[in-house]
């Protein structure tokens, strides 16, 4: 599959929603191509000056004219991909030949994992500007919860790429238990 690529330091996983401001002509072109094809575009991170290996195919779910006159778009992550090859056209817009990856399977939240889900719910309540993106949050799906946590945590690019390369949410869940369980221990002391 071939997609126009949008290199950003934004970490968006399947089911993730974000708002972007479009101000460069090459990305206005990307929006037009994404809307015309219906396939969306590839969000991919950069590491130094090169594109990272993994990205997320995103679709545009809404758009608006912002108060400063720029185009605002709302995007939703659909599925992860691996970049097999990429190139840049004369206007600077990048394209990639990609292979789609299987999404993590939705998984019911177990009792032992409720603390991670409840912590995300509390974070959403504390920061409504983020939770407003998710009118139907799925705190009962541990895969969804893990993906939202990974998007929010200040991780290094190589860590984010490593989690994207995993075939399921288990490594992310283990990582989150280490962080969140440790935080509860410190608060209890």
Protein Blocks (a to p, Z undefined) as FASTA:
>chain_A
ZZdddddfbdcdehiacddddfbfklmmmmmmmmmnonopaddddehjbccfbdcddddf
bdcddfkopacdddddfbdcddfbdcddfkopacdddddddddddddddfklmmmmmmmm
mmmmmmmmlmmmmmbacfkbmklmmmmmmmmpccdfklmmmmmmpmbfklmmmmmmmmmm
mmmmmmmZZ
